[in-house]
């Protein structure tokens, strides 16, 4: 891995670790259902910014760790994150040219697809209905994308990761 910073891997792992902590942590008690999927947002950013370093296999591996961390069905988040990674890498040249509000539409698409897959997997296990509250993390994740983008871009620029 060649980069301007010898600690590039450290920064990648640090941002993913912070995202994992934020995923399981309640920032505001009582508002846990609004907590977005921070890990997915970080993976989408790194796949758009550095598609040659962050790939589908990396996202799948992070998804397996997330499944263990959140005690979901093993492979559920791994599949979803691998799809997010694939979508992001396949469109990374276009997404880099888009302003942040247009990137939010892409993030909304990805998070919506992920939520639909989660619902489908849960419906296979038992009869299930899709409550309105299951879409809150999708909306808050879309609204949080500009903040995630700006913070991770600042980290990437300041540490000269390329």
C-alpha positions as CSV (number, residue, x, y, z in Angstrom):
1,X,0.0,0.0,0.0
2,X,1.8,3.1,-1.2
3,X,0.8,6.4,0.1
4,X,2.2,9.7,1.4
5,X,1.4,8.6,5.0
6,X,3.0,5.6,6.6
7,X,0.1,5.3,8.9
8,X,-2.6,5.0,6.2
9,X,-3.9,1.7,7.4
10,X,-4.0,3.0,10.9
11,X,-6.3,5.9,9.8
12,X,-8.6,3.5,7.8
13,X,-8.9,1.2,10.8
14,X,-9.4,4.1,13.2
15,X,-12.3,5.5,11.2
16,X,-13.9,2.1,10.9
17,X,-13.5,1.5,14.7
18,X,-15.0,4.9,15.5
19,X,-17.9,4.0,13.2
20,X,-18.4,0.7,14.9
21,X,-18.5,2.4,18.3
22,X,-21.0,4.9,17.1
23,X,-23.1,2.1,15.6
24,X,-23.6,0.4,19.0
25,X,-23.5,3.5,21.2
26,X,-26.7,5.5,22.0
27,X,-25.7,9.1,21.4
28,X,-29.0,10.3,22.8
29,X,-30.9,7.9,25.1
30,X,-34.4,7.2,23.7
31,X,-33.4,8.0,20.1
32,X,-31.6,4.7,19.3
33,X,-34.0,4.0,16.4
34,X,-32.7,7.1,14.7
35,X,-29.0,6.0,14.9
36,X,-27.7,5.7,11.3
37,X,-25.5,2.9,10.0
38,X,-22.2,4.8,10.5
39,X,-20.2,1.8,9.3
40,X,-22.0,1.8,5.9
41,X,-21.4,5.6,5.5
42,X,-17.7,5.2,6.3
43,X,-17.4,2.3,3.8
44,X,-19.2,4.2,1.1
45,X,-16.8,7.1,1.6
46,X,-13.7,5.1,1.4
47,X,-14.9,3.1,-1.6
48,X,-15.6,6.3,-3.5
49,X,-12.4,8.1,-2.4
50,X,-10.0,5.1,-2.7
51,X,-11.6,2.3,-4.7
52,X,-8.3,0.6,-5.4
53,X,-7.8,0.1,-1.6
54,X,-11.3,-0.5,-0.3
55,X,-13.1,-3.2,-2.2
56,X,-15.9,-5.7,-1.9
57,X,-13.8,-8.1,0.1
58,X,-12.9,-5.5,2.6
59,X,-16.6,-4.5,3.0
60,X,-17.6,-8.1,3.3
61,X,-15.0,-8.6,6.1
62,X,-16.1,-5.5,7.9
63,X,-19.7,-6.7,7.5
64,X,-18.9,-10.0,9.2
65,X,-17.3,-8.1,12.1
66,X,-20.5,-5.9,12.3
67,X,-22.7,-9.0,12.3
68,X,-20.8,-10.3,15.3
69,X,-20.8,-6.9,17.0
70,X,-24.5,-6.3,16.6
71,X,-25.5,-10.0,16.9
72,X,-27.4,-10.0,13.7
73,X,-27.7,-13.0,11.4
74,X,-24.2,-13.9,10.3
75,X,-23.6,-12.6,6.8
76,X,-26.5,-10.1,6.8
77,X,-24.4,-6.9,7.0
78,X,-21.6,-8.6,5.1
79,X,-23.9,-9.0,2.1
80,X,-25.3,-5.5,2.4
81,X,-21.9,-3.8,2.8
82,X,-20.5,-5.8,-0.1
83,X,-23.3,-4.5,-2.3
84,X,-22.7,-1.0,-1.1
85,X,-19.1,-1.3,-1.9
86,X,-19.8,-2.7,-5.4
87,X,-22.3,0.1,-6.1
88,X,-19.8,2.7,-4.8
89,X,-16.8,1.4,-6.7
90,X,-18.7,1.0,-10.0
91,X,-19.9,4.6,-9.8
92,X,-16.9,6.2,-8.0
93,X,-15.8,8.4,-11.0
94,X,-19.3,9.9,-11.3
95,X,-19.8,10.2,-7.6
96,X,-16.5,12.2,-7.2
97,X,-17.8,14.8,-9.7
98,X,-21.2,15.2,-8.0
99,X,-21.7,17.8,-5.3
100,X,-22.5,16.5,-1.8
101,X,-26.3,16.9,-2.1
102,X,-26.4,14.7,-5.2
103,X,-24.2,12.2,-3.4
104,X,-26.8,12.1,-0.7
105,X,-29.3,10.7,-3.2
106,X,-26.8,7.9,-3.9
107,X,-26.4,7.3,-0.2
108,X,-30.3,7.3,0.2
109,X,-30.4,4.7,-2.6
110,X,-27.8,2.4,-1.0
111,X,-29.3,2.7,2.5
112,X,-32.8,2.0,1.2
113,X,-31.6,-1.1,-0.7
114,X,-29.9,-2.3,2.5
115,X,-33.1,-1.8,4.5
116,X,-35.1,-3.7,1.9
117,X,-32.6,-6.6,2.1
118,X,-32.8,-6.6,5.9
119,X,-36.6,-6.7,5.7
120,X,-36.4,-9.5,3.2
121,X,-34.1,-11.6,5.3
122,X,-36.2,-11.1,8.4
123,X,-39.4,-12.0,6.5
124,X,-37.8,-15.3,5.4
125,X,-37.3,-16.2,9.1
126,X,-40.8,-15.3,10.2
127,X,-43.8,-13.3,9.1
128,X,-42.8,-9.7,9.5
129,X,-44.1,-6.2,8.8
130,X,-42.1,-3.2,7.8
131,X,-42.8,-0.4,10.4
132,X,-42.2,3.2,9.6
133,X,-39.5,3.4,12.3
134,X,-37.3,1.1,10.3
135,X,-36.8,3.9,7.7
136,X,-35.5,6.4,10.3
137,X,-31.8,5.2,10.1
138,X,-32.0,5.5,6.3
139,X,-33.1,9.1,6.5
140,X,-30.7,10.1,9.3
141,X,-27.9,8.3,7.4
142,X,-28.7,10.4,4.3
143,X,-28.8,13.6,6.4
144,X,-25.5,12.6,8.1
145,X,-23.7,12.0,4.8
146,X,-22.4,15.6,4.4
147,X,-20.9,15.5,7.8
148,X,-19.3,12.1,7.3
149,X,-18.0,13.2,3.9
150,X,-16.4,16.4,5.2
151,X,-14.8,14.8,8.3
152,X,-13.4,11.8,6.4
153,X,-12.2,14.1,3.5
154,X,-10.4,16.3,6.0
155,X,-8.8,13.3,7.6
156,X,-7.7,12.1,4.1
157,X,-6.3,15.5,3.1
158,X,-4.5,16.2,6.4
159,X,-2.9,12.8,6.5
160,X,-2.1,12.8,2.7
161,X,-3.7,9.5,2.1
162,X,-4.0,8.8,-1.6
